[in-house]
Amino acid sequence: MPFNFALMGLLSSGVSAMGQLQAGKAQQRAAQLNAFNIETERERSKAEARQRSNDRLEQYRSNMSANIAAFAASGRDIGTDRSVCAFLQRQKEIAASDTVRSDFMGQAAAAKLTAQAAATRSEGRAALTASRIGAFTSLASGIYRYNQIKTE
């Protein structure tokens, strides 16, 4: 009779170990999916940053045309009037600064999301490793108990 209990305990340990392995694999798959989603978000974020930069350059071009037209309408020569040239140059510098800052922020966001995806993958690998260790421990414990009961 104790032999049956010992065998049941050993079988239960095996089932527990399989369950732990399956849970670890599921956690790793979920982590991989989350990492993929994070990387997709990174690509979307990079596209948005490019679009913001393009929008700012388009705004600069539009404003530049309007300013040149306004100066010309007021009779100021944009080629020789130093204050007009300085104004237009300053607008160009501001637009360039805005696009550089926008590009940098886009790169920073992409780097953050890349690191986040890597951390998520690492968590998945750690979960799988932990499940393997748990499964091994369950099996070893089951075998130990089986041998204890069997020898009694």
MODELLER restraints for C-alpha pairs under 7 A, 6 or more apart:
rsr = mdl.restraints
at = mdl.atoms
rsr.add(forms.Gaussian(group=physical.xy_distance, feature=features.Distance(at['CA:2:A'], at['CA:149:A']), mean=6.75, stdev=0.5))
rsr.add(forms.Gaussian(group=physical.xy_distance, feature=features.Distance(at['CA:3:A'], at['CA:150:A']), mean=5.85, stdev=0.5))
rsr.add(forms.Gaussian(group=physical.xy_distance, feature=features.Distance(at['CA:6:A'], at['CA:146:A']), mean=4.84, stdev=0.5))
rsr.add(forms.Gaussian(group=physical.xy_distance, feature=features.Distance(at['CA:6:A'], at['CA:149:A']), mean=5.83, stdev=0.5))
rsr.add(forms.Gaussian(group=physical.xy_distance, feature=features.Distance(at['CA:6:A'], at['CA:150:A']), mean=6.51, stdev=0.5))
rsr.add(forms.Gaussian(group=physical.xy_distance, feature=features.Distance(at['CA:7:A'], at['CA:146:A']), mean=6.68, stdev=0.5))
rsr.add(forms.Gaussian(group=physical.xy_distance, feature=features.Distance(at['CA:9:A'], at['CA:142:A']), mean=6.32, stdev=0.5))
rsr.add(forms.Gaussian(group=physical.xy_distance, feature=features.Distance(at['CA:9:A'], at['CA:146:A']), mean=6.77, stdev=0.5))
rsr.add(forms.Gaussian(group=physical.xy_distance, feature=features.Distance(at['CA:10:A'], at['CA:142:A']), mean=4.90, stdev=0.5))
rsr.add(forms.Gaussian(group=physical.xy_distance, feature=features.Distance(at['CA:10:A'], at['CA:143:A']), mean=6.08, stdev=0.5))
rsr.add(forms.Gaussian(group=physical.xy_distance, feature=features.Distance(at['CA:10:A'], at['CA:146:A']), mean=5.96, stdev=0.5))
rsr.add(forms.Gaussian(group=physical.xy_distance, feature=features.Distance(at['CA:13:A'], at['CA:138:A']), mean=5.56, stdev=0.5))
rsr.add(forms.Gaussian(group=physical.xy_distance, feature=features.Distance(at['CA:13:A'], at['CA:139:A']), mean=5.43, stdev=0.5))
rsr.add(forms.Gaussian(group=physical.xy_distance, feature=features.Distance(at['CA:13:A'], at['CA:142:A']), mean=5.10, stdev=0.5))
rsr.add(forms.Gaussian(group=physical.xy_distance, feature=features.Distance(at['CA:14:A'], at['CA:139:A']), mean=5.91, stdev=0.5))
rsr.add(forms.Gaussian(group=physical.xy_distance, feature=features.Distance(at['CA:16:A'], at['CA:138:A']), mean=6.82, stdev=0.5))
rsr.add(forms.Gaussian(group=physical.xy_distance, feature=features.Distance(at['CA:17:A'], at['CA:135:A']), mean=3.92, stdev=0.5))
rsr.add(forms.Gaussian(group=physical.xy_distance, feature=features.Distance(at['CA:17:A'], at['CA:136:A']), mean=6.84, stdev=0.5))
rsr.add(forms.Gaussian(group=physical.xy_distance, feature=features.Distance(at['CA:17:A'], at['CA:138:A']), mean=5.75, stdev=0.5))
rsr.add(forms.Gaussian(group=physical.xy_distance, feature=features.Distance(at['CA:17:A'], at['CA:139:A']), mean=6.29, stdev=0.5))
rsr.add(forms.Gaussian(group=physical.xy_distance, feature=features.Distance(at['CA:18:A'], at['CA:135:A']), mean=6.81, stdev=0.5))
rsr.add(forms.Gaussian(group=physical.xy_distance, feature=features.Distance(at['CA:20:A'], at['CA:131:A']), mean=5.24, stdev=0.5))
rsr.add(forms.Gaussian(group=physical.xy_distance, feature=features.Distance(at['CA:20:A'], at['CA:134:A']), mean=6.68, stdev=0.5))
rsr.add(forms.Gaussian(group=physical.xy_distance, feature=features.Distance(at['CA:20:A'], at['CA:135:A']), mean=5.68, stdev=0.5))
rsr.add(forms.Gaussian(group=physical.xy_distance, feature=features.Distance(at['CA:21:A'], at['CA:131:A']), mean=5.26, stdev=0.5))
rsr.add(forms.Gaussian(group=physical.xy_distance, feature=features.Distance(at['CA:21:A'], at['CA:132:A']), mean=5.85, stdev=0.5))
rsr.add(forms.Gaussian(group=physical.xy_distance, feature=features.Distance(at['CA:21:A'], at['CA:135:A']), mean=6.31, stdev=0.5))
rsr.add(forms.Gaussian(group=physical.xy_distance, feature=features.Distance(at['CA:24:A'], at['CA:127:A']), mean=5.41, stdev=0.5))
rsr.add(forms.Gaussian(group=physical.xy_distance, feature=features.Distance(at['CA:24:A'], at['CA:128:A']), mean=4.24, stdev=0.5))
rsr.add(forms.Gaussian(group=physical.xy_distance, feature=features.Distance(at['CA:24:A'], at['CA:131:A']), mean=4.94, stdev=0.5))
rsr.add(forms.Gaussian(group=physical.xy_distance, feature=features.Distance(at['CA:25:A'], at['CA:128:A']), mean=5.72, stdev=0.5))
rsr.add(forms.Gaussian(group=physical.xy_distance, feature=features.Distance(at['CA:27:A'], at['CA:124:A']), mean=5.87, stdev=0.5))
rsr.add(forms.Gaussian(group=physical.xy_distance, feature=features.Distance(at['CA:27:A'], at['CA:127:A']), mean=6.38, stdev=0.5))
rsr.add(forms.Gaussian(group=physical.xy_distance, feature=features.Distance(at['CA:28:A'], at['CA:124:A']), mean=3.93, stdev=0.5))
rsr.add(forms.Gaussian(group=physical.xy_distance, feature=features.Distance(at['CA:28:A'], at['CA:125:A']), mean=5.98, stdev=0.5))
rsr.add(forms.Gaussian(group=physical.xy_distance, feature=features.Distance(at['CA:28:A'], at['CA:127:A']), mean=6.53, stdev=0.5))
rsr.add(forms.Gaussian(group=physical.xy_distance, feature=features.Distance(at['CA:28:A'], at['CA:128:A']), mean=6.09, stdev=0.5))
rsr.add(forms.Gaussian(group=physical.xy_distance, feature=features.Distance(at['CA:31:A'], at['CA:120:A']), mean=5.61, stdev=0.5))
rsr.add(forms.Gaussian(group=physical.xy_distance, feature=features.Distance(at['CA:31:A'], at['CA:121:A']), mean=5.57, stdev=0.5))
rsr.add(forms.Gaussian(group=physical.xy_distance, feature=features.Distance(at['CA:31:A'], at['CA:123:A']), mean=6.97, stdev=0.5))
rsr.add(forms.Gaussian(group=physical.xy_distance, feature=features.Distance(at['CA:31:A'], at['CA:124:A']), mean=4.96, stdev=0.5))
rsr.add(forms.Gaussian(group=physical.xy_distance, feature=features.Distance(at['CA:32:A'], at['CA:121:A']), mean=5.74, stdev=0.5))
rsr.add(forms.Gaussian(group=physical.xy_distance, feature=features.Distance(at['CA:35:A'], at['CA:117:A']), mean=4.37, stdev=0.5))
rsr.add(forms.Gaussian(group=physical.xy_distance, feature=features.Distance(at['CA:35:A'], at['CA:120:A']), mean=5.79, stdev=0.5))
rsr.add(forms.Gaussian(group=physical.xy_distance, feature=features.Distance(at['CA:35:A'], at['CA:121:A']), mean=6.21, stdev=0.5))
rsr.add(forms.Gaussian(group=physical.xy_distance, feature=features.Distance(at['CA:38:A'], at['CA:113:A']), mean=6.24, stdev=0.5))
rsr.add(forms.Gaussian(group=physical.xy_distance, feature=features.Distance(at['CA:38:A'], at['CA:117:A']), mean=5.73, stdev=0.5))
rsr.add(forms.Gaussian(group=physical.xy_distance, feature=features.Distance(at['CA:39:A'], at['CA:113:A']), mean=6.71, stdev=0.5))
rsr.add(forms.Gaussian(group=physical.xy_distance, feature=features.Distance(at['CA:39:A'], at['CA:114:A']), mean=6.58, stdev=0.5))
rsr.add(forms.Gaussian(group=physical.xy_distance, feature=features.Distance(at['CA:39:A'], at['CA:117:A']), mean=6.46, stdev=0.5))
rsr.add(forms.Gaussian(group=physical.xy_distance, feature=features.Distance(at['CA:42:A'], at['CA:110:A']), mean=5.16, stdev=0.5))
rsr.add(forms.Gaussian(group=physical.xy_distance, feature=features.Distance(at['CA:42:A'], at['CA:113:A']), mean=5.70, stdev=0.5))
rsr.add(forms.Gaussian(group=physical.xy_distance, feature=features.Distance(at['CA:45:A'], at['CA:106:A']), mean=6.79, stdev=0.5))
rsr.add(forms.Gaussian(group=physical.xy_distance, feature=features.Distance(at['CA:45:A'], at['CA:110:A']), mean=6.86, stdev=0.5))
rsr.add(forms.Gaussian(group=physical.xy_distance, feature=features.Distance(at['CA:46:A'], at['CA:106:A']), mean=5.79, stdev=0.5))
rsr.add(forms.Gaussian(group=physical.xy_distance, feature=features.Distance(at['CA:46:A'], at['CA:110:A']), mean=6.56, stdev=0.5))
rsr.add(forms.Gaussian(group=physical.xy_distance, feature=features.Distance(at['CA:49:A'], at['CA:102:A']), mean=6.46, stdev=0.5))
rsr.add(forms.Gaussian(group=physical.xy_distance, feature=features.Distance(at['CA:49:A'], at['CA:103:A']), mean=6.19, stdev=0.5))
rsr.add(forms.Gaussian(group=physical.xy_distance, feature=features.Distance(at['CA:49:A'], at['CA:106:A']), mean=5.13, stdev=0.5))
rsr.add(forms.Gaussian(group=physical.xy_distance, feature=features.Distance(at['CA:53:A'], at['CA:99:A']), mean=5.09, stdev=0.5))
rsr.add(forms.Gaussian(group=physical.xy_distance, feature=features.Distance(at['CA:53:A'], at['CA:102:A']), mean=6.36, stdev=0.5))
rsr.add(forms.Gaussian(group=physical.xy_distance, feature=features.Distance(at['CA:53:A'], at['CA:103:A']), mean=6.91, stdev=0.5))
rsr.add(forms.Gaussian(group=physical.xy_distance, feature=features.Distance(at['CA:56:A'], at['CA:95:A']), mean=6.86, stdev=0.5))
rsr.add(forms.Gaussian(group=physical.xy_distance, feature=features.Distance(at['CA:56:A'], at['CA:99:A']), mean=6.74, stdev=0.5))
rsr.add(forms.Gaussian(group=physical.xy_distance, feature=features.Distance(at['CA:57:A'], at['CA:95:A']), mean=6.73, stdev=0.5))
rsr.add(forms.Gaussian(group=physical.xy_distance, feature=features.Distance(at['CA:60:A'], at['CA:95:A']), mean=6.24, stdev=0.5))
rsr.add(forms.Gaussian(group=physical.xy_distance, feature=features.Distance(at['CA:78:A'], at['CA:84:A']), mean=5.82, stdev=0.5))
rsr.add(forms.Gaussian(group=physical.xy_distance, feature=features.Distance(at['CA:78:A'], at['CA:85:A']), mean=6.21, stdev=0.5))
rsr.add(forms.Gaussian(group=physical.xy_distance, feature=features.Distance(at['CA:79:A'], at['CA:85:A']), mean=7.00, stdev=0.5))
